[in-house]
């Protein structure tokens, strides 16, 4: 596991991030703008006054916007604040990795049942918000009859229709005909593919 320049494992970063959040007497600004636990504005005051108000309510004073002028602090439960911050970071990470590039592979001679299975898989991916690279692989003598693969791709795009949008039109990359599809807003979410697709030819 890698070390930081100051020593210790990178995995300890979360603890150092918590340490950077100033609370109560650790808040060093001359004045702070204070928000109560309900989100109401309490005005600008010196930190010791805000800490006193927080303690009277059995809560903490947490600096939530240190770069503001003056810094913004909130009267809240520090443990609850950390939980909410952790939950928000988790949702952001989940959202950032939610959209992926999927690949679904066909052959010019892919049978009808397999074609439908793969098409349904593409619709499922689009409905989940993923981009899809539709690929038709040509082997041997199939390269001499690329119109067969193009016809299959044209049919695929037509049947997908309004469920997605074409980001990159079909083009040959070596022996593979490739088209890039992207989700269309408001489309695809209600699709319920009836078969589980295979993603390899």
N, C-alpha and C positions, 0 to 999 in steps of 0.2 A: 504494500500500500504506500502511495507517495507521501512524502513529508512536505510541510510548508517550510518557507525560509526561516521561520521563527521556531521551528521544531514542532513536533507533534503531527498527528495524522490529519490529512485533509478532511476526514470524516468528522473531525471535531468542529468544523466550520459553523454548524448550527448553534453550538454552545457559545461561540464567540459572537455570533449575530445577536443572540439573546443579550449578551453582556453589553452590546452597543446601545440597547434600548435604555434610556435614562428614566428613572422613576424617583419620585419623592425628593429626598435631599441631594440626589445625584444630578438633578436638573440645574444647570449653571447659568442660565440666561438671567438677565436683570429683570425682565418682564416676560410674561407669557400670556397668551390668549387661552382662556379656559372654557372647555365644553363639559357640561355635566353628563351623567350617565344616560340621560334621555336624549342627548344631542342638543340640548339648549345652550345658548351662548350666555356665559356668565361674565364676559368682559375681560379686559386686560388688567393684570395685577402682578404683584411680585410673587415669585415661586413659593415663599414660605407661607403666604396667605392662602394660596391654592392648596398646598399640602395640608394646612390646618383644616380647611373645608373638607378635603377628602377624608382625613382621619376622623372628623366628626361624623361622617357617614359610614365609617368602617371600610373605606375603600382606599385606593392608591391614586396618586397623580402620575399619569404616564405621558411622556413626550411622544406625540404621534406624528408631528411634522416639524422636525428640528431645523429645517432650512427655511421655514416661513419667517416673516418679520412682523411681529415677534413670533417665536416658536409657538406652535399650538399644542396644548396639553389637554388630556381628557381625564376626568374623574371616573375611575372604573375599577373593577376587580382585575388585578394584574394577571392572575392565573387564567381567568376567562379571556382576557385580552390575548395572551399568548396562544391559547387554544384556537381562538378565532383567526389569528394570524397564520397559524400552522394549517388550519383548514383551508384558508384562502390560497395559500401557497400550493397546497395539494391540488386544489381545483384548477389553478393556473397551469400546473405541470400536466395534469390530466388533459386539459384542453389543448395544450401545445402539442401533445403527442397523439391527440385524438384523430387528426387528419393524417392519413398515410397514403403512400402510393402503392396500390395493389396491381398485380399482374394476373391476367387471365389468358390462357393459351389455347389456341385452336390449331387445327390442320385444315388444309383445303378439303380433305375427305372426312372431316369430323361428321359422325352420324347425327341424325336429327335429334335423337334423345340427348346425346351429349351436348349438342349445340344449345338446346333449350336449358340444360343444366348450367352450362357456362354463362349463358345470357342472364339467367336468374341470379347467378352469383355476382355478375356485374351490377345488376339492379340493386342487389342487397348492399354491395359496397357503396354505391352512389347514395343510396338511402341513408347510410350511416355517415355520410359526409366525406368519404374517401375519393381520391382520384384513382382512375383505373387506366392501366395501359393494356389495351386489347391487342393481342399478338397472334398472327397467323404464320406458323412456321412452314416453310417449303423445303422438301428434301428431294434430292436426286432429280428425276424427270419432272417433278412438280414445278421446278423453276422455269421450265419451258412453257408452262401453261399458267402463268401468274394471274390470268384473267379469272380463273376459278377461285383463287383466294380473294381477289378483289371483289368478286360477286358476293362471296360470303361475308366480307367485311361490310359491303354496302347494305346487305340485308340486315346484319347485326345493328348497324347504326340506325337504320330505318325503324327496326322493332324497338330499340331503346327509346327513340323519339324524344318526347318532352321530359322524360325521366332524367336526362342528362344533357350536357352540352359538349360539343367537340372543341377541345382546346388545341389539338394538333391534328390536322387532316391526315388520312392514311398515307403512308409513304413507306417505300422499301428501305430497310436497313440491312444490307447483306441479303440473307435469304429469309428475312422476317418482314412481313407487312405489319406496320405498327400505327395505331391511332391512340391518342390520349384523350380520355373523357374526364369531365369534371362534374360534380354535383350541380344541379340547377336549383336555385332557391325556391322553396315551396313545392318541390317535386321529389318524388321518390320515397318520401317518408311513409307513405301509406302502402307501399308495395309489400307484399308478403310472398316472396319466392317459395315455390312449392317443393323445390329440390335443392339439395346441397351440392354445390358445384365442386368439380375438381379443377385445380388451377394448373394442371400440367397436361400436355397432350398425350 
